[in-house]
Amino acid sequence: MTTTRSAAHTRGTSSPLGAVARYGLLIGPLLSMIDSSIVNVAVPDIATELGADLKAVQWVVSGYLLALGVSLSVTAYLAKRFGTMRVYTVSMILFVVVSAGCAIAPNIEFLIAARALQGFVGAPLVPLALSILLGKDGIGGGKIPISAALVLFLAPALGPTLGGLLIGAGGWRWIFLVNVPVGIIGLLLLVRIPKGIGAAPNPGIRFDPVGFALLAVGLTAALLGATEGTSEGWDSPISFLPLAGGLVLLVLYTFWALRHAHPAVDVQMIRHKNSALALLLQVLCSVIAFGTVFLMPIFTQSVQGYSAVETGLALLPQGIIMGVGTVVGQKLSARIPLRILVAFGFVVLAISSVFLLFLEQDTPLWGTALMLSGRAIAIGFVTTPLLVAMLAPLPEDQLADGNTLFNITQRLGGSIGVSILGSLVAGGTTLAATIDSFHVVGWVLIGLAVLGAIVSVWLTEPAKGQVPLVSTVGE
């Protein structure tokens, strides 16, 4: 765990990954992240065509998320056992095939099963692609260029917009069918990746069935509880019982993994104070960032009456600015102390969240887009330095564990936080009450941002000789 990377690898600052190969590697994460949100806008159309009620169709969304959680539990093991690039390629092939299956679903039961399978086979795409990009054979100096940052940060905002356009042009089946040609292009571009890229297979790695069971069941139960919290309310047993049980199992898994030689996902990094603080702060950042990504469409469409396409276009600028902010944060992290940069980012998030207190029915859409863009650049400042703190202490063969743990923490924390915020908004029974509930959400986000700024004070600088490694994940 104490292994460090010299700022100058034996290859120097050049990268064996050319631009074509790099973008081929980014297509998988892009499709996976877009598919996490693109189906939300298709729920009414799916219900109508397949003759299903809305509650059943919601499992098309929830099934993807829950299966993704199970798959993340085994991703790190598969990467270490069979090799990062091999697992990524197989995952990409299966994702394309299953996407075609979703597009031809004859009934709701088939679609739910296919979506769950899509989430399972697609889960490794984000952490494994980033492990390759951030490793010694990836982009020189551990840096991700602005183009890659834009692609990864545009994905969450692009989902609703792309979904609305595809549904309007050809129906809901096109939101799955589009993955086939784009995915095939991504696979063809992978042939440009040199052999030997990514962690090599290690036949000596043993599977951890106890740890996998604790992690998979715990994560699935916690995500299920978070998902049901929004629709059923947090006073319902179907919400708080799975969530509480899942969190207990995840705590047990942590103790198990810290004492096991070959855990399903290595969590030894949390023994580093910076890594543990970075995970906590990234959860806060995810709730603050993606809470608005999921809730603002509700406000603009249900309260203000804008269409899904108009709302999606208003969300796009924040994705672009967040990508730019990530690159700027990457450059600033080499000049400004870590704690100061992260704390500053959270302070800006708190200030920008104040504008949520003034949202009204007649707030212009351009004003909402401007507010979200201001928050986006602050998130870019926070995310990059936090991943510097988390991944810098890790050796090459633990990057898959680091990125997987980051994905698990981000998705779980973000899902619970967004669900709680969503339940606050769902409590509004009148137009005035709904607007007031959004103002309450604004106060909550301000409080979380202030808390993040305070906790940031305990961050310390990475040890000398460690290359800041940057990730740009967002959902």
C-alpha positions as CSV (number, residue, x, y, z in Angstrom):
1,M,0.0,0.0,0.0
2,T,3.0,2.3,0.5
3,T,4.1,1.9,-3.1
4,T,4.4,5.2,-4.9
5,R,4.7,6.3,-8.5
6,S,7.5,8.5,-9.7
7,A,6.4,11.6,-11.5
8,A,8.5,10.4,-14.4
9,H,7.7,6.9,-15.4
10,T,10.1,4.9,-17.5
11,R,8.1,5.9,-20.5
12,G,8.4,9.6,-19.6
13,T,5.3,11.8,-20.0
14,S,4.2,10.3,-23.3
15,S,1.3,7.9,-23.4
16,P,1.0,4.6,-25.3
17,L,-2.7,5.3,-25.7
18,G,-3.3,7.4,-28.8
19,A,-6.4,9.6,-29.1
20,V,-8.4,7.0,-31.1
21,A,-7.7,4.3,-28.5
22,R,-8.5,6.7,-25.7
23,Y,-11.9,7.6,-27.1
24,G,-12.7,4.0,-27.9
25,L,-12.1,3.3,-24.2
26,L,-14.4,6.1,-23.1
27,I,-17.4,5.0,-25.2
28,G,-18.2,2.2,-22.7
29,P,-18.3,4.5,-19.6
30,L,-20.3,7.0,-21.6
31,L,-23.0,4.5,-22.6
32,S,-23.1,3.0,-19.1
33,M,-23.6,6.4,-17.4
34,I,-26.1,7.7,-19.9
35,D,-28.2,4.5,-19.5
36,S,-28.4,5.2,-15.8
37,S,-30.7,8.2,-16.5
38,I,-31.9,7.9,-20.0
39,V,-34.8,5.6,-19.2
40,N,-36.4,8.0,-16.7
41,V,-38.0,10.1,-19.5
42,A,-39.3,6.9,-21.3
43,V,-41.3,5.5,-18.4
44,P,-44.8,6.8,-19.6
45,D,-44.2,5.6,-23.2
46,I,-43.0,2.1,-22.0
47,A,-46.0,1.8,-19.8
48,T,-48.4,2.6,-22.6
49,E,-46.9,0.4,-25.3
50,L,-46.3,-2.7,-23.1
51,G,-49.6,-2.3,-21.1
52,A,-47.9,-2.1,-17.7
53,D,-48.5,0.1,-14.7
54,L,-46.0,2.8,-13.8
55,K,-44.9,1.0,-10.6
56,A,-43.9,-2.1,-12.7
57,V,-42.1,0.1,-15.3
58,Q,-40.1,1.8,-12.5
59,W,-38.4,-1.6,-12.0
60,V,-36.8,-1.0,-15.5
61,V,-34.9,1.8,-13.7
62,S,-34.4,0.2,-10.3
63,G,-33.4,-3.2,-11.7
64,Y,-30.6,-1.6,-13.6
65,L,-29.3,0.1,-10.5
66,L,-29.5,-2.9,-8.2
67,A,-27.8,-5.3,-10.7
68,L,-25.1,-2.7,-11.2
69,G,-24.5,-2.7,-7.5
70,V,-24.1,-6.5,-7.4
71,S,-21.7,-6.4,-10.4
72,L,-19.5,-3.8,-8.8
73,S,-19.0,-6.2,-5.9
74,V,-17.2,-8.6,-8.2
75,T,-15.6,-6.2,-10.7
76,A,-12.2,-5.7,-8.8
77,Y,-11.8,-9.5,-8.4
78,L,-12.5,-10.2,-12.1
79,A,-10.1,-7.5,-13.2
80,K,-7.3,-8.8,-11.0
81,R,-7.9,-12.5,-11.9
82,F,-8.4,-12.2,-15.7
83,G,-6.9,-8.9,-16.5
84,T,-8.4,-5.4,-16.7
85,M,-8.5,-5.1,-20.5
86,R,-10.0,-8.5,-21.1
87,V,-12.8,-8.0,-18.6
88,Y,-13.5,-4.6,-20.0
89,T,-13.8,-5.9,-23.6
90,V,-16.1,-8.8,-22.6
91,S,-18.2,-6.4,-20.6
92,M,-18.5,-4.1,-23.6
93,I,-19.5,-6.9,-25.9
94,L,-22.2,-8.1,-23.5
95,F,-23.5,-4.6,-23.0
96,V,-24.0,-4.2,-26.7
97,V,-25.8,-7.5,-27.0
98,V,-28.1,-7.0,-24.0
99,S,-28.9,-3.5,-25.2
100,A,-30.3,-5.0,-28.4
101,G,-32.3,-7.4,-26.3
102,C,-33.8,-4.4,-24.4
103,A,-34.8,-2.8,-27.7
104,I,-36.8,-5.8,-28.8
105,A,-38.5,-6.6,-25.5
106,P,-42.0,-8.0,-26.2
107,N,-43.3,-7.4,-22.6
108,I,-42.5,-5.6,-19.4
109,E,-41.2,-8.8,-17.7
110,F,-38.6,-9.3,-20.5
111,L,-37.6,-5.7,-20.4
112,I,-37.1,-5.7,-16.6
113,A,-34.9,-8.8,-16.8
114,A,-32.9,-7.4,-19.8
115,R,-32.3,-4.1,-18.0
116,A,-31.1,-5.9,-14.9
117,L,-28.7,-7.9,-17.0
118,Q,-27.6,-4.7,-18.8
119,G,-26.8,-3.1,-15.5
120,F,-24.8,-6.2,-14.4
121,V,-22.7,-6.5,-17.5
122,G,-22.2,-2.8,-17.8
123,A,-21.0,-2.0,-14.3
124,P,-17.3,-2.8,-14.9
125,L,-17.1,-0.3,-17.8
126,V,-16.6,2.9,-15.7
127,P,-14.1,1.7,-13.0
128,L,-12.0,-0.5,-15.4
129,A,-11.8,2.2,-18.2
130,L,-10.6,4.7,-15.6
131,S,-8.2,2.2,-14.1
132,I,-6.5,1.9,-17.5
133,L,-6.6,5.6,-18.1
134,L,-5.1,6.4,-14.7
135,G,-2.5,3.7,-14.6
136,K,1.1,3.8,-15.6
137,D,0.3,2.9,-19.2
138,G,-2.6,5.4,-19.5
139,I,-2.6,9.1,-20.1
140,G,0.8,10.7,-19.3
141,G,1.2,12.0,-15.7
142,G,-2.1,10.6,-14.6
143,K,-3.9,13.4,-16.3
144,I,-7.2,13.3,-18.2
145,P,-7.4,15.8,-21.1
146,I,-10.3,18.2,-21.2
147,S,-12.0,16.2,-24.0
148,A,-12.2,13.1,-21.8
149,A,-13.4,15.1,-18.8
150,L,-16.2,16.7,-21.0
151,V,-17.3,13.3,-22.2
152,L,-17.6,11.8,-18.7
153,F,-19.2,14.8,-17.1
154,L,-21.7,15.4,-20.0
155,A,-23.1,11.9,-19.6
156,P,-25.4,12.5,-16.6
157,A,-26.8,15.6,-18.1
158,L,-27.0,14.1,-21.6
159,G,-29.3,11.2,-20.6
160,P,-32.6,13.1,-20.3
161,T,-31.9,15.2,-23.3
162,L,-30.9,12.3,-25.6
163,G,-33.8,10.3,-24.3
164,G,-36.3,12.9,-25.1
165,L,-34.9,13.4,-28.6
166,L,-34.7,9.6,-29.4
167,I,-38.3,9.0,-28.1
168,G,-39.6,11.9,-30.2
169,A,-37.8,10.6,-33.3
170,G,-38.5,6.9,-33.1
171,G,-40.0,5.8,-29.8
172,W,-38.6,4.4,-26.5
173,R,-36.9,1.4,-28.1
174,W,-34.4,3.7,-29.7
175,I,-32.9,4.6,-26.3
176,F,-31.5,1.1,-26.2
177,L,-31.0,0.5,-29.9
178,V,-28.6,3.4,-30.2
179,N,-26.2,1.6,-27.9
180,V,-25.6,-1.1,-30.6
181,P,-23.9,1.0,-33.4
182,V,-22.1,3.3,-30.9
183,G,-21.0,0.3,-28.8
184,I,-19.7,-1.5,-32.0
185,I,-17.7,1.6,-32.9
186,G,-16.2,1.5,-29.4
187,L,-15.3,-2.1,-29.8
188,L,-13.7,-1.5,-33.2
189,L,-11.6,1.3,-31.7
190,L,-10.3,-1.0,-29.0
191,V,-8.1,-2.7,-31.5
192,R,-5.9,0.5,-31.4
193,I,-5.0,-0.2,-27.8
194,P,-1.5,-1.7,-27.5
195,K,-1.2,-5.2,-25.9
196,G,-0.2,-5.2,-22.3
197,I,-2.3,-2.2,-21.3
198,G,-3.9,-2.4,-17.9
199,A,-3.2,-4.8,-15.0
200,A,-2.2,-8.3,-16.2
201,P,-4.1,-11.5,-15.2
202,N,-3.1,-13.0,-11.8
203,P,-4.2,-16.6,-11.5
204,G,-3.1,-16.6,-7.9
205,I,-6.0,-14.3,-6.9
206,R,-8.6,-16.2,-5.0
207,F,-12.3,-15.5,-4.9
208,D,-13.8,-14.2,-1.6
209,P,-17.3,-15.8,-1.4
210,V,-18.1,-14.5,2.1
211,G,-17.0,-11.0,1.3
212,F,-18.8,-11.0,-2.1
213,A,-22.0,-12.1,-0.4
214,L,-21.8,-9.4,2.3
215,L,-21.0,-6.7,-0.2
216,A,-23.4,-7.7,-2.9
217,V,-26.4,-8.3,-0.6
218,G,-25.6,-5.2,1.5
219,L,-25.2,-2.9,-1.4
220,T,-28.3,-4.3,-3.1
221,A,-30.4,-4.0,0.0
222,A,-29.2,-0.4,0.7
223,L,-29.9,0.7,-2.9
224,L,-33.3,-0.9,-2.8
225,G,-34.2,0.9,0.4
226,A,-32.9,4.2,-1.0
227,T,-34.9,3.7,-4.2
228,E,-38.1,2.9,-2.4
229,G,-37.6,5.8,0.0
230,T,-38.7,8.3,-2.6
231,S,-41.9,6.5,-3.7
232,E,-43.0,4.8,-0.5
233,G,-41.7,7.4,2.1
234,W,-39.1,6.9,4.7
235,D,-41.6,5.7,7.3
236,S,-42.4,2.6,5.2
237,P,-40.8,-0.7,6.3
238,I,-40.0,-1.4,2.6
239,S,-37.7,1.6,2.7
240,F,-35.9,1.8,6.1
241,L,-35.6,-2.0,6.7
242,P,-33.6,-2.8,3.6
243,L,-31.6,0.3,4.0
244,A,-30.7,-0.4,7.6
245,G,-30.0,-4.0,7.0
246,G,-27.9,-3.2,3.9
247,L,-25.8,-0.7,5.8
248,V,-25.2,-3.2,8.6
249,L,-23.9,-5.7,6.1
250,L,-21.7,-3.2,4.5
251,V,-20.1,-2.3,7.8
252,L,-19.6,-6.1,8.4
253,Y,-18.0,-6.3,5.0
254,T,-15.6,-3.5,5.8
255,F,-14.3,-5.3,8.9
256,W,-14.1,-8.6,7.0
257,A,-12.2,-7.0,4.1
258,L,-9.7,-5.3,6.4
259,R,-8.7,-8.7,7.8
260,H,-8.9,-10.8,4.6
261,A,-5.9,-11.5,2.3
262,H,-8.0,-11.4,-0.9
263,P,-11.2,-9.4,-0.3
264,A,-13.8,-8.9,-3.0
265,V,-12.9,-5.2,-3.1
266,D,-9.8,-4.1,-1.2
267,V,-10.7,-1.3,1.3
268,Q,-7.3,-1.0,2.9
269,M,-7.0,2.4,1.4
270,I,-9.5,3.7,4.1
271,R,-6.6,3.3,6.6
272,H,-5.1,6.3,4.9
273,K,-6.7,9.4,6.4
274,N,-6.8,11.3,3.1
275,S,-8.5,8.4,1.3
276,A,-11.1,8.0,3.9
277,L,-11.8,11.7,4.0
278,A,-11.9,11.9,0.2
279,L,-14.6,9.2,0.1
280,L,-16.7,11.0,2.7
281,L,-16.3,14.4,0.9
282,Q,-17.0,12.8,-2.5
283,V,-20.4,11.5,-1.1
284,L,-21.3,15.0,0.0
285,C,-20.2,16.4,-3.3
286,S,-22.3,13.8,-5.2
287,V,-25.4,14.6,-3.2
288,I,-25.0,18.3,-3.7
289,A,-24.2,17.9,-7.4
290,F,-26.5,15.2,-8.6
291,G,-29.3,16.0,-6.3
292,T,-30.0,19.0,-8.5
293,V,-29.4,17.0,-11.7
294,F,-32.3,14.7,-10.7
295,L,-34.6,17.3,-9.0
296,M,-34.3,20.3,-11.3
297,P,-36.1,18.4,-14.2
298,I,-39.0,17.9,-11.8
299,F,-39.1,21.6,-11.0
300,T,-38.8,22.8,-14.6
301,Q,-41.3,20.4,-16.0
302,S,-43.9,19.9,-13.2
303,V,-43.8,23.4,-11.7
304,Q,-42.7,25.6,-14.7
305,G,-44.2,23.6,-17.5
306,Y,-41.1,23.2,-19.7
307,S,-40.7,20.2,-22.0
308,A,-38.2,17.4,-21.4
309,V,-36.1,18.5,-24.3
310,E,-36.1,22.2,-23.1
311,T,-35.1,20.9,-19.6
312,G,-32.4,18.7,-21.1
313,L,-30.9,21.5,-23.0
314,A,-30.8,23.7,-19.9
315,L,-28.8,20.9,-18.1
316,L,-26.2,20.6,-20.9
317,P,-24.1,23.7,-20.1
318,Q,-23.3,22.4,-16.6
319,G,-21.9,19.2,-18.0
320,I,-19.5,21.2,-20.2
321,I,-18.5,23.6,-17.5
322,M,-18.0,20.8,-15.0
323,G,-15.6,19.2,-17.4
324,V,-13.7,22.4,-17.8
325,G,-13.7,22.9,-14.0
326,T,-12.2,19.4,-13.6
327,V,-9.3,20.3,-15.8
328,V,-8.8,23.7,-14.1
329,G,-8.9,21.9,-10.7
330,Q,-6.3,19.4,-12.0
331,K,-4.0,22.3,-12.8
332,L,-4.7,24.2,-9.6
333,S,-4.1,21.1,-7.5
334,A,-0.4,21.3,-8.4
335,R,-0.2,24.9,-7.1
336,I,-2.7,25.3,-4.3
337,P,-2.7,23.2,-1.1
338,L,-5.3,20.4,-1.2
339,R,-7.3,21.4,1.8
340,I,-7.6,25.0,0.6
341,L,-8.7,24.1,-2.9
342,V,-11.3,21.5,-1.8
343,A,-12.6,23.9,1.0
344,F,-12.9,26.7,-1.6
345,G,-14.9,24.4,-3.9
346,F,-17.3,23.6,-1.2
347,V,-17.7,27.3,-0.2
348,V,-18.5,28.1,-3.8
349,L,-21.1,25.3,-3.8
350,A,-22.7,26.7,-0.7
351,I,-22.9,30.2,-2.2
352,S,-24.3,28.9,-5.5
353,S,-26.8,26.8,-3.6
354,V,-28.3,30.0,-2.2
355,F,-29.8,30.7,-5.6
356,L,-32.0,27.6,-5.0
357,L,-33.8,29.6,-2.3
358,F,-35.1,32.0,-4.9
359,L,-36.5,29.6,-7.4
360,E,-40.0,30.4,-8.3
361,Q,-42.5,29.4,-11.0
362,D,-41.6,32.3,-13.2
363,T,-37.8,31.8,-12.9
364,P,-36.5,31.9,-16.5
365,L,-34.9,28.7,-17.7
366,W,-31.7,30.5,-18.6
367,G,-31.4,31.6,-15.0
368,T,-31.7,28.0,-13.9
369,A,-29.0,27.0,-16.4
370,L,-26.7,29.8,-15.1
371,M,-27.2,28.7,-11.5
372,L,-26.4,25.1,-12.3
373,S,-23.3,26.2,-14.4
374,G,-21.9,28.1,-11.4
375,R,-22.3,25.0,-9.2
376,A,-20.7,22.9,-11.9
377,I,-17.4,24.6,-12.0
378,A,-17.1,24.4,-8.2
379,I,-17.8,20.6,-8.4
380,G,-14.9,20.3,-10.9
381,F,-12.7,22.0,-8.4
382,V,-13.7,19.6,-5.6
383,T,-13.7,16.2,-7.5
384,T,-10.2,16.4,-9.0
385,P,-8.3,17.2,-5.8
386,L,-10.3,14.6,-3.9
387,L,-9.3,11.8,-6.3
388,V,-5.7,13.0,-6.0
389,A,-6.0,12.4,-2.2
390,M,-7.7,9.0,-2.6
391,L,-5.8,7.3,-5.4
392,A,-2.3,8.8,-5.0
393,P,-1.2,6.2,-2.3
394,L,-2.3,3.2,-4.4
395,P,0.0,0.9,-6.4
396,E,-0.9,0.0,-10.0
397,D,-2.6,-3.3,-9.1
398,Q,-5.0,-1.7,-6.7
399,L,-6.4,1.0,-9.0
400,A,-9.3,-1.3,-10.0
401,D,-10.1,-1.6,-6.2
402,G,-9.8,2.1,-5.7
403,N,-12.0,3.1,-8.7
404,T,-14.5,0.4,-7.8
405,L,-14.7,1.5,-4.2
406,F,-15.1,5.1,-5.3
407,N,-18.0,4.0,-7.7
408,I,-19.7,2.0,-4.9
409,T,-19.4,4.9,-2.4
410,Q,-20.5,7.5,-4.8
411,R,-23.5,5.5,-6.1
412,L,-24.7,4.4,-2.6
413,G,-24.2,7.8,-0.9
414,G,-25.6,9.7,-3.9
415,S,-28.6,7.4,-4.1
416,I,-29.5,7.7,-0.4
417,G,-29.0,11.5,-0.5
418,V,-30.9,12.0,-3.7
419,S,-33.7,9.8,-2.4
420,I,-34.0,11.8,0.8
421,L,-34.1,15.1,-1.1
422,G,-36.6,13.6,-3.5
423,S,-38.9,12.6,-0.6
424,L,-38.8,16.2,0.6
425,V,-40.0,17.4,-2.8
426,A,-42.6,14.6,-3.1
427,G,-44.2,15.9,0.1
428,G,-45.6,19.0,-1.6
429,T,-49.3,18.6,-2.2
430,T,-49.9,22.0,-3.8
431,L,-47.9,24.2,-6.2
432,A,-46.9,26.6,-3.4
433,A,-45.9,23.7,-1.1
434,T,-43.8,22.1,-3.9
435,I,-41.9,25.4,-4.4
436,D,-41.4,25.7,-0.7
437,S,-40.0,22.1,-0.6
438,F,-37.4,23.0,-3.2
439,H,-36.4,25.9,-1.0
440,V,-35.9,23.5,1.9
441,V,-33.7,21.3,-0.4
442,G,-31.7,24.5,-1.0
443,W,-31.1,24.9,2.7
444,V,-30.1,21.2,3.0
445,L,-27.6,21.5,0.2
446,I,-26.1,24.7,1.7
447,G,-25.7,22.9,5.0
448,L,-24.0,19.9,3.3
449,A,-21.6,22.2,1.4
450,V,-20.6,24.1,4.6
451,L,-20.0,20.7,6.3
452,G,-17.8,19.7,3.4
453,A,-15.8,22.9,3.7
454,I,-15.2,22.2,7.4
455,V,-14.2,18.6,7.0
456,S,-11.8,19.6,4.2
457,V,-9.6,21.2,6.7
458,W,-8.3,17.8,7.9
459,L,-7.0,16.8,4.4
460,T,-3.2,16.7,4.0
461,E,-1.0,16.9,1.0
462,P,0.0,13.7,-0.9
463,A,3.5,12.5,-0.1
464,K,6.2,13.7,-2.4
465,G,6.9,11.4,-5.3
466,Q,3.2,10.4,-5.7
467,V,1.6,11.4,-9.0
468,P,-1.9,12.9,-8.6
469,L,-4.2,10.5,-10.3
470,V,-7.4,12.0,-11.5
471,S,-10.9,10.5,-12.0
472,T,-13.9,12.2,-13.5
473,V,-16.7,9.9,-12.6
474,G,-20.3,11.3,-12.3
475,E,-24.1,9.6,-12.1
